[in-house]
Structure formats: C-alpha cells, structure tokens
Amino acid sequence: MAEKEKATLRLRVWIEQDNETYIGIGSTLLLQHIEELGSLRKAAEALGMSYRRAWGKLKNAEKRLGQALVEKTKGQGQRFNLSPTGKELMEKFLHFYLDVENYATTRASELLDLDVKKSGEFYRDDTE
C-alpha cells in the first residue's frame, strides 16, 4: 500500500452576528496572549500587530459584546487581566476551535485520502 501524501490543515474560524464578527480566532488569540503576558503591548508584539491595531480589536470586541473582556490590574500600571467574561469567552471559543480542527483534520484525511495534520498555529498547552 502506498504511503499517503502529507498535507497541513489551516483554518480561519469566526462567528458572525448581524453581519459583524462576534468572536474569532484573532480576538481569541489576543485575549490568550493578554492572559499569558499581562500586557496588551506585549500581546500585540507577540502576534506581530501594532499596539493601536490590538487596542482597536479589543475595543471593537468589547463594544460588540457589550462587556469588558479585560481589566486593568490594580496597582500594576498598564498591566491587564482578563475579566471573567473575557476568560470564559476565550476558553469556550478555543475549545470550540479545537473541536472543529479535530473534526476537519479527520474528515479531510478520510475524504481526500491524505495524511492531514493540524497546523498547530493556535494551540494552548492545557487544551490539547
């Protein structure tokens, strides 16, 4: 039996509401990096975006959701923590994303007769 050709799955997943992005992998990754680094500036740098773009992405997400996703850490200057809403939304979307990715990888392998692997772009150590 011949060895299957190797391929990499790449997904960009987001959810829209009223023709506007409700939540997507971009804002979720921003929240993930803010949680890890405690800084919007460092999160933006880690994702290769400007501080202004990261700030705009965060504020637009908060406006759409009607709730704060981050909170300033008291007594820590410009340090941020995720709000309970931000943390819950991030965790739920990452869980959803990984479920979709697992299904898509398996299904693509079956249907296309390829050895399809996940790209590993959006993984969290504690959700794999």
N, CA and C atoms as an extended XYZ file, in Angstrom:
384
Properties=species:S:1:pos:R:3:atomname:S:1:resname:S:1:resid:I:1 pbc="F F F"
N         0.846       -1.190        0.000 N   MET     1
C         0.000        0.000        0.000 CA  MET     1
C         0.888        1.249        0.000 C   MET     1
N         0.591        2.192       -0.862 N   ALA     2
C         1.385        3.411       -0.978 CA  ALA     2
C         1.144        4.310        0.232 C   ALA     2
N         2.197        5.032        0.595 N   GLU     3
C         2.077        5.965        1.713 CA  GLU     3
C         1.249        7.173        1.282 C   GLU     3
N         0.364        7.620        2.150 N   LYS     4
C        -0.474        8.777        1.835 CA  LYS     4
C         0.385       10.040        1.778 C   LYS     4
N         0.001       10.954        0.894 N   GLU     5
C         0.687       12.241        0.821 CA  GLU     5
C         0.366       13.037        2.074 C   GLU     5
N         1.335       13.837        2.496 N   LYS     6
C         1.158       14.642        3.702 CA  LYS     6
C         0.591       16.014        3.328 C   LYS     6
N        -0.261       16.523        4.202 N   ALA     7
C        -0.877       17.833        3.996 CA  ALA     7
C        -1.101       18.485        5.357 C   ALA     7
N        -1.245       19.800        5.351 N   THR     8
C        -1.484       20.561        6.583 CA  THR     8
C        -2.803       21.289        6.471 C   THR     8
N        -3.620       21.160        7.492 N   LEU     9
C        -4.905       21.850        7.563 CA  LEU     9
C        -4.696       23.223        8.194 C   LEU     9
N        -5.246       24.237        7.571 N   ARG    10
C        -5.235       25.591        8.132 CA  ARG    10
C        -6.664       26.108        8.105 C   ARG    10
N        -7.132       26.570        9.234 N   LEU    11
C        -8.500       27.069        9.362 CA  LEU    11
C        -8.501       28.492        9.904 C   LEU    11
N        -9.408       29.279        9.403 N   ARG    12
C        -9.705       30.582        9.987 CA  ARG    12
C       -11.183       30.525       10.322 C   ARG    12
N       -11.516       30.523       11.585 N   VAL    13
C       -12.889       30.341       12.027 CA  VAL    13
C       -13.317       31.554       12.832 C   VAL    13
N       -14.505       32.046       12.522 N   TRP    14
C       -15.094       33.107       13.321 CA  TRP    14
C       -16.604       32.952       13.287 C   TRP    14
N       -17.274       33.619       14.198 N   ILE    15
C       -18.725       33.594       14.280 CA  ILE    15
C       -19.216       35.025       14.106 C   ILE    15
N       -20.194       35.187       13.231 N   GLU    16
C       -20.775       36.500       12.977 CA  GLU    16
C       -22.169       36.588       13.575 C   GLU    16
N       -22.524       37.806       13.923 N   GLN    17
C       -23.871       38.105       14.394 CA  GLN    17
C       -24.252       39.445       13.782 C   GLN    17
N       -25.392       39.495       13.096 N   ASP    18
C       -25.828       40.712       12.402 CA  ASP    18
C       -24.750       41.229       11.453 C   ASP    18
N       -24.138       40.305       10.707 N   ASN    19
C       -23.110       40.611        9.707 CA  ASN    19
C       -21.843       41.243       10.270 C   ASN    19
N       -21.613       41.091       11.559 N   GLU    20
C       -20.373       41.567       12.176 CA  GLU    20
C       -19.749       40.417       12.944 C   GLU    20
N       -18.431       40.416       13.001 N   THR    21
C       -17.747       39.367       13.735 CA  THR    21
C       -18.131       39.436       15.204 C   THR    21
N       -18.622       38.320       15.721 N   TYR    22
C       -18.947       38.213       17.143 CA  TYR    22
C       -17.684       37.811       17.897 C   TYR    22
N       -17.069       36.722       17.471 N   ILE    23
C       -15.795       36.282       18.050 CA  ILE    23
C       -15.079       35.446       16.994 C   ILE    23
N       -13.782       35.562       16.969 N   GLY    24
C       -12.987       34.800       16.024 CA  GLY    24
C       -11.655       34.433       16.630 C   GLY    24
N       -10.865       33.732       15.855 N   ILE    25
C        -9.581       33.266       16.367 CA  ILE    25
C        -8.633       34.440       16.628 C   ILE    25
N        -8.743       35.523       15.848 N   GLY    26
C        -7.858       36.673       16.057 CA  GLY    26
C        -8.043       37.325       17.417 C   GLY    26
N        -9.293       37.641       17.752 N   SER    27
C        -9.528       38.264       19.059 CA  SER    27
C        -9.298       37.275       20.185 C   SER    27
N        -9.562       35.996       19.919 N   THR    28
C        -9.317       34.984       20.942 CA  THR    28
C        -7.827       34.850       21.226 C   THR    28
N        -7.013       34.868       20.182 N   LEU    29
C        -5.554       34.813       20.381 CA  LEU    29
C        -5.048       36.042       21.120 C   LEU    29
N        -5.626       37.191       20.820 N   LEU    30
C        -5.239       38.406       21.540 CA  LEU    30
C        -5.544       38.244       23.028 C   LEU    30
N        -6.725       37.744       23.355 N   LEU    31
C        -7.070       37.506       24.764 CA  LEU    31
C        -6.124       36.491       25.397 C   LEU    31
N        -5.807       35.444       24.663 N   GLN    32
C        -4.898       34.415       25.179 CA  GLN    32
C        -3.536       35.022       25.516 C   GLN    32
N        -3.022       35.859       24.641 N   HIS    33
C        -1.713       36.470       24.879 CA  HIS    33
C        -1.759       37.501       26.006 C   HIS    33
N        -2.865       38.234       26.106 N   ILE    34
C        -3.002       39.166       27.229 CA  ILE    34
C        -2.996       38.385       28.538 C   ILE    34
N        -3.697       37.269       28.567 N   GLU    35
C        -3.726       36.439       29.779 CA  GLU    35
C        -2.322       35.948       30.133 C   GLU    35
N        -1.591       35.482       29.130 N   GLU    36
C        -0.250       34.933       29.373 CA  GLU    36
C         0.770       36.003       29.740 C   GLU    36
N         0.686       37.161       29.073 N   LEU    37
C         1.723       38.182       29.217 CA  LEU    37
C         1.339       39.335       30.141 C   LEU    37
N         0.031       39.491       30.420 N   GLY    38
C        -0.418       40.560       31.299 CA  GLY    38
C        -0.276       41.946       30.707 C   GLY    38
N        -0.089       42.020       29.392 N   SER    39
C         0.175       43.303       28.752 CA  SER    39
C        -0.400       43.300       27.339 C   SER    39
N        -1.155       44.339       27.013 N   LEU    40
C        -1.674       44.463       25.656 CA  LEU    40
C        -0.535       44.727       24.676 C   LEU    40
N         0.421       45.543       25.086 N   ARG    41
C         1.557       45.853       24.207 CA  ARG    41
C         2.359       44.582       23.881 C   ARG    41
N         2.656       43.783       24.898 N   LYS    42
C         3.409       42.547       24.672 CA  LYS    42
C         2.590       41.539       23.859 C   LYS    42
N         1.283       41.502       24.103 N   ALA    43
C         0.415       40.608       23.334 CA  ALA    43
C         0.434       41.006       21.859 C   ALA    43
N         0.332       42.320       21.598 N   ALA    44
C         0.367       42.809       20.214 CA  ALA    44
C         1.695       42.438       19.547 C   ALA    44
N         2.788       42.655       20.240 N   GLU    45
C         4.111       42.311       19.692 CA  GLU    45
C         4.206       40.821       19.384 C   GLU    45
N         3.725       39.988       20.295 N   ALA    46
C         3.784       38.538       20.106 CA  ALA    46
C         2.992       38.094       18.878 C   ALA    46
N         1.924       38.838       18.567 N   LEU    47
C         1.085       38.499       17.418 CA  LEU    47
C         1.485       39.251       16.152 C   LEU    47
N         2.522       40.069       16.257 N   GLY    48
C         3.014       40.800       15.087 CA  GLY    48
C         2.079       41.910       14.625 C   GLY    48
N         1.387       42.526       15.560 N   MET    49
C         0.496       43.635       15.197 CA  MET    49
C         0.857       44.867       16.011 C   MET    49
N         0.416       46.013       15.523 N   SER    50
C         0.691       47.250       16.243 CA  SER    50
C        -0.181       47.315       17.503 C   SER    50
N         0.289       48.107       18.459 N   TYR    51
C        -0.484       48.316       19.679 CA  TYR    51
C        -1.842       48.924       19.331 C   TYR    51
N        -1.834       49.870       18.416 N   ARG    52
C        -3.073       50.544       18.015 CA  ARG    52
C        -4.077       49.547       17.431 C   ARG    52
N        -3.604       48.638       16.585 N   ARG    53
C        -4.491       47.628       15.999 CA  ARG    53
C        -5.039       46.696       17.088 C   ARG    53
N        -4.180       46.283       18.007 N   ALA    54
C        -4.612       45.392       19.094 CA  ALA    54
C        -5.638       46.101       19.973 C   ALA    54
N        -5.391       47.368       20.300 N   TRP    55
C        -6.322       48.142       21.119 CA  TRP    55
C        -7.672       48.248       20.401 C   TRP    55
N        -7.634       48.551       19.110 N   GLY    56
C        -8.864       48.659       18.327 CA  GLY    56
C        -9.624       47.342       18.264 C   GLY    56
N        -8.905       46.247       18.069 N   LYS    57
C        -9.524       44.918       18.016 CA  LYS    57
C       -10.199       44.597       19.349 C   LYS    57
N        -9.517       44.894       20.434 N   LEU    58
C       -10.060       44.639       21.764 CA  LEU    58
C       -11.294       45.506       22.028 C   LEU    58
N       -11.207       46.790       21.739 N   LYS    59
C       -12.328       47.706       21.990 CA  LYS    59
C       -13.520       47.368       21.102 C   LYS    59
N       -13.275       46.991       19.848 N   ASN    60
C       -14.377       46.598       18.964 CA  ASN    60
C       -15.074       45.338       19.481 C   ASN    60
N       -14.290       44.386       19.949 N   ALA    61
C       -14.872       43.153       20.507 CA  ALA    61
C       -15.707       43.476       21.740 C   ALA    61
N       -15.192       44.316       22.612 N   GLU    62
C       -15.942       44.689       23.825 CA  GLU    62
C       -17.233       45.423       23.469 C   GLU    62
N       -17.165       46.280       22.461 N   LYS    63
C       -18.357       47.015       22.027 CA  LYS    63
C       -19.409       46.053       21.483 C   LYS    63
N       -18.985       45.115       20.635 N   ARG    64
C       -19.924       44.142       20.067 CA  ARG    64
C       -20.574       43.292       21.146 C   ARG    64
N       -19.772       42.895       22.133 N   LEU    65
C       -20.268       42.007       23.179 CA  LEU    65
C       -21.002       42.752       24.290 C   LEU    65
N       -20.747       44.048       24.396 N   GLY    66
C       -21.393       44.842       25.435 CA  GLY    66
C       -20.821       44.593       26.819 C   GLY    66
N       -19.623       44.025       26.882 N   GLN    67
C       -18.993       43.730       28.174 CA  GLN    67
C       -17.481       43.887       28.051 C   GLN    67
N       -16.851       44.214       29.168 N   ALA    68
C       -15.391       44.308       29.205 CA  ALA    68
C       -14.785       42.908       29.138 C   ALA    68
N       -13.753       42.768       28.324 N   LEU    69
C       -13.041       41.491       28.208 CA  LEU    69
C       -11.751       41.495       29.015 C   LEU    69
N       -11.238       42.685       29.312 N   VAL    70
C       -10.029       42.803       30.127 CA  VAL    70
C       -10.262       43.829       31.224 C   VAL    70
N        -9.458       43.720       32.268 N   GLU    71
C        -9.495       44.664       33.381 CA  GLU    71
C        -8.057       45.052       33.697 C   GLU    71
N        -7.874       46.320       34.044 N   LYS    72
C        -6.542       46.729       34.495 CA  LYS    72
C        -6.251       46.078       35.833 C   LYS    72
N        -5.019       45.655       36.008 N   THR    73
C        -4.593       45.065       37.271 CA  THR    73
C        -4.291       46.205       38.231 C   THR    73
N        -4.987       46.249       39.338 N   LYS    74
C        -4.815       47.335       40.303 CA  LYS    74
C        -3.378       47.393       40.809 C   LYS    74
N        -2.843       48.609       40.820 N   GLY    75
C        -1.501       48.819       41.344 CA  GLY    75
C        -0.379       48.324       40.453 C   GLY    75
N        -0.696       47.961       39.207 N   GLN    76
C         0.317       47.399       38.308 CA  GLN    76
C         0.518       48.236       37.041 C   GLN    76
N         0.122       49.511       37.048 N   GLY    77
C         0.314       50.362       35.875 CA  GLY    77
C        -0.539       49.912       34.709 C   GLY    77
N         0.088       49.575       33.600 N   GLN    78
C        -0.626       49.192       32.380 CA  GLN    78
C        -0.794       47.685       32.234 C   GLN    78
N        -0.796       46.959       33.326 N   ARG    79
C        -0.972       45.503       33.270 CA  ARG    79
C        -2.460       45.170       33.209 C   ARG    79
N        -2.770       44.096       32.480 N   PHE    80
C        -4.163       43.684       32.299 CA  PHE    80
C        -4.360       42.234       32.700 C   PHE    80
N        -5.562       41.947       33.173 N   ASN    81
C        -6.058       40.582       33.377 CA  ASN    81
C        -7.312       40.447       32.526 C   ASN    81
N        -7.678       39.241       32.201 N   LEU    82
C        -8.954       39.037       31.538 CA  LEU    82
C       -10.066       39.175       32.569 C   LEU    82
N       -11.158       39.776       32.146 N   SER    83
C       -12.341       39.810       33.005 CA  SER    83
C       -12.917       38.394       33.035 C   SER    83
N       -13.804       38.104       33.966 N   PRO    84
C       -14.437       36.779       33.951 CA  PRO    84
C       -15.105       36.477       32.612 C   PRO    84
N       -15.743       37.483       32.002 N   THR    85
C       -16.372       37.301       30.689 CA  THR    85
C       -15.319       37.004       29.626 C   THR    85
N       -14.223       37.753       29.640 N   GLY    86
C       -13.149       37.545       28.666 CA  GLY    86
C       -12.540       36.165       28.775 C   GLY    86
N       -12.294       35.730       29.995 N   LYS    87
C       -11.700       34.402       30.205 CA  LYS    87
C       -12.651       33.304       29.742 C   LYS    87
N       -13.929       33.428       30.100 N   GLU    88
C       -14.905       32.408       29.720 CA  GLU    88
C       -15.058       32.342       28.197 C   GLU    88
N       -15.166       33.496       27.549 N   LEU    89
C       -15.313       33.535       26.104 CA  LEU    89
C       -14.090       32.944       25.414 C   LEU    89
N       -12.900       33.309       25.882 N   MET    90
C       -11.662       32.776       25.306 CA  MET    90
C       -11.626       31.259       25.429 C   MET    90
N       -11.900       30.749       26.614 N   GLU    91
C       -11.853       29.300       26.841 CA  GLU    91
C       -12.868       28.566       25.974 C   GLU    91
N       -14.077       29.083       25.915 N   LYS    92
C       -15.122       28.426       25.125 CA  LYS    92
C       -14.793       28.437       23.643 C   LYS    92
N       -14.316       29.583       23.138 N   PHE    93
C       -14.007       29.638       21.709 CA  PHE    93
C       -12.818       28.752       21.370 C   PHE    93
N       -11.789       28.726       22.208 N   LEU    94
C       -10.644       27.847       21.951 CA  LEU    94
C       -11.072       26.383       21.967 C   LEU    94
N       -11.929       26.016       22.900 N   HIS    95
C       -12.439       24.641       22.945 CA  HIS    95
C       -13.209       24.324       21.658 C   HIS    95
N       -14.079       25.240       21.255 N   PHE    96
C       -14.832       25.087       20.010 CA  PHE    96
C       -13.880       24.957       18.822 C   PHE    96
N       -12.891       25.843       18.749 N   TYR    97
C       -11.943       25.831       17.629 CA  TYR    97
C       -11.215       24.484       17.540 C   TYR    97
N       -10.743       23.995       18.671 N   LEU    98
C       -10.018       22.720       18.666 CA  LEU    98
C       -10.928       21.557       18.269 C   LEU    98
N       -12.185       21.602       18.674 N   ASP    99
C       -13.145       20.584       18.234 CA  ASP    99
C       -13.318       20.616       16.717 C   ASP    99
N       -13.499       21.814       16.165 N   VAL   100
C       -13.658       21.972       14.716 CA  VAL   100
C       -12.402       21.490       13.999 C   VAL   100
N       -11.245       21.871       14.515 N   GLU   101
C        -9.984       21.478       13.889 CA  GLU   101
C        -9.808       19.956       13.906 C   GLU   101
N       -10.127       19.317       15.034 N   ASN   102
C       -10.013       17.858       15.115 CA  ASN   102
C       -10.926       17.179       14.105 C   ASN   102
N       -12.177       17.638       14.047 N   TYR   103
C       -13.112       17.059       13.093 CA  TYR   103
C       -12.628       17.270       11.658 C   TYR   103
N       -12.250       18.505       11.337 N   ALA   104
C       -11.843       18.832        9.967 CA  ALA   104
C       -10.607       18.034        9.550 C   ALA   104
N        -9.674       17.848       10.457 N   THR   105
C        -8.461       17.074       10.145 CA  THR   105
C        -8.814       15.623        9.834 C   THR   105
N        -9.614       15.037       10.686 N   THR   106
C       -10.022       13.639       10.491 CA  THR   106
C       -10.815       13.483        9.203 C   THR   106
N       -11.784       14.353        9.002 N   ARG   107
C       -12.655       14.244        7.829 CA  ARG   107
C       -11.889       14.489        6.534 C   ARG   107
N       -10.998       15.464        6.514 N   ALA   108
C       -10.192       15.724        5.321 CA  ALA   108
C        -9.312       14.523        4.997 C   ALA   108
N        -8.738       13.904        6.019 N   SER   109
C        -7.907       12.710        5.804 CA  SER   109
C        -8.725       11.592        5.161 C   SER   109
N        -9.948       11.400        5.668 N   GLU   110
C       -10.815       10.332        5.150 CA  GLU   110
C       -11.244       10.600        3.705 C   GLU   110
N       -11.729       11.793        3.454 N   LEU   111
C       -12.303       12.111        2.153 CA  LEU   111
C       -11.270       12.315        1.053 C   LEU   111
N       -10.138       12.884        1.416 N   LEU   112
C        -9.136       13.244        0.404 CA  LEU   112
C        -8.013       12.240        0.286 C   LEU   112
N        -8.046       11.205        1.125 N   ASP   113
C        -7.021       10.173        1.125 CA  ASP   113
C        -5.612       10.782        1.276 C   ASP   113
N        -5.514       11.693        2.237 N   LEU   114
C        -4.254       12.359        2.556 CA  LEU   114
C        -3.944       12.145        4.029 C   LEU   114
N        -2.689       12.299        4.377 N   ASP   115
C        -2.268       12.291        5.775 CA  ASP   115
C        -2.300       13.750        6.247 C   ASP   115
N        -3.471       14.198        6.702 N   VAL   116
C        -3.665       15.604        7.060 CA  VAL   116
C        -3.326       15.808        8.530 C   VAL   116
N        -2.471       16.782        8.775 N   LYS   117
C        -2.061       17.149       10.135 CA  LYS   117
C        -2.563       18.551       10.449 C   LYS   117
N        -2.728       18.833       11.726 N   LYS   118
C        -3.092       20.175       12.179 CA  LYS   118
C        -1.879       21.087       12.032 C   LYS   118
N        -2.129       22.345       11.766 N   SER   119
C        -1.026       23.293       11.607 CA  SER   119
C        -0.363       23.633       12.931 C   SER   119
N        -1.119       23.549       14.030 N   GLY   120
C        -0.555       23.867       15.339 CA  GLY   120
C        -0.422       25.346       15.601 C   GLY   120
N        -1.055       26.172       14.795 N   GLU   121
C        -0.929       27.627       14.948 CA  GLU   121
C        -1.567       28.154       16.218 C   GLU   121
N        -2.672       27.558       16.621 N   PHE   122
C        -3.494       28.165       17.664 CA  PHE   122
C        -3.655       27.294       18.892 C   PHE   122
N        -2.649       26.566       19.239 N   TYR   123
C        -2.799       25.626       20.344 CA  TYR   123
C        -2.509       26.267       21.686 C   TYR   123
N        -3.217       25.792       22.661 N   ARG   124
C        -2.920       26.099       24.056 CA  ARG   124
C        -2.420       24.820       24.679 C   ARG   124
N        -1.386       24.893       25.459 N   ASP   125
C        -0.804       23.703       26.073 CA  ASP   125
C        -1.820       22.928       26.908 C   ASP   125
N        -2.700       23.641       27.592 N   ASP   126
C        -3.599       22.961       28.512 CA  ASP   126
C        -4.906       22.512       27.870 C   ASP   126
N        -5.083       22.705       26.557 N   THR   127
C        -6.314       22.258       25.926 CA  THR   127
C        -6.082       21.114       24.941 C   THR   127
N        -4.855       20.710       24.746 N   GLU   128
C        -4.583       19.628       23.804 CA  GLU   128
C        -4.747       18.296       24.490 C   GLU   128
